[in-house]
Amino acid sequence: MSNPILLTLLIGAAGGIGAVLRYAIISWHGALPFGLFAVNILAGGFVGYIYSGSLTQDWLVIASVGLAGGLSTFATVSAEGFDYYHRGRLVQMLLTLVINALMPLLAMMLVMQFV
């Protein structure tokens, strides 16, 4: 894609779609923030899928930086961990941090293995 303005707009549009999907999924809560886990794992799996395909560099950037970047959220991971820490729930804090760090990476590797 030779037009950097169009590329930037497409990244922004894909990021907006990812953010709306994140908003719809992230409200799933229980003893742990399961919606948060879901969006980050989905984003990791999606990145593995698109990098296993034959997309051009521009479409890889649109899909990974835009859509997956809008879908995943590590700022919320930090906020959830901070909240658990201040409520004295250290096990939940550690589980939240570890699951959100490892599971998206494992999802990406798993998808890349089978695609």
WOMO-V501195 format. One record per backbone hydrogen bond with DSSP energy under -0.5 kcal/mol. CO is the residue of the C=O (numbers start at 1). NH is the residue of the N-H. If there is no record, write none. Layout:
# WOMO-V501195
CO	NH
CO	NH
This chain:
# WOMO-V501195
2	4
3	7
4	8
5	9
6	10
7	11
8	12
9	13
10	14
11	15
12	16
13	17
14	18
15	19
16	20
17	21
18	22
19	23
20	24
21	25
22	26
25	28
27	29
28	35
32	30
32	34
33	37
34	38
35	39
36	40
37	41
38	42
39	43
40	44
41	45
42	46
43	47
44	48
45	49
46	50
47	51
48	52
49	52
49	53
50	53
50	55
56	60
57	61
58	62
59	63
60	64
61	65
61	66
62	66
62	67
63	68
64	69
66	70
67	71
68	72
73	77
74	78
75	79
76	80
77	81
78	82
79	83
80	84
81	85
82	86
83	87
84	89
85	88
88	90
89	93
90	94
91	95
92	96
93	97
94	98
95	99
96	100
97	101
98	102
99	103
102	106
103	107
104	108
105	109
106	110
107	111
108	112
109	113
110	114
111	115
